[in-house]
Amino acid sequence: MNTKHTPLPWRLRTYSQLGSMKSAEVLGPPHTDGGDYAPIATAHAYEGDAELIVRAVNAHAALVEALRAVWQWDDNGGLYEDATREAWNRAKEMVEAALALAEGKGGRE
């Protein structure tokens, strides 16, 4: 799937409380002219739902990359060959970074 989308990272801005829901605005990266962040979507949602969407979108590429690295490591014989130890360590670091990003604990932004 090569569908184009707004460049990453996305950000979340919440405003106007509506009971237990807030109006949430998802923002793309700043305009190239240095202006404000570009709005992508606005919706009435629980703040946690909107945060989850933004984290999932921002973590998607890192998670796919990490899974590919683990798959490649396994295709190369796994830990049964010493030559793959470096590939395993690299894959493991990628998985840790992708999980941190997906869980909102840091990573690429």
Order of alpha helices (4+ residues) and beta strands (2+ residues): beta-beta-beta-alpha-alpha
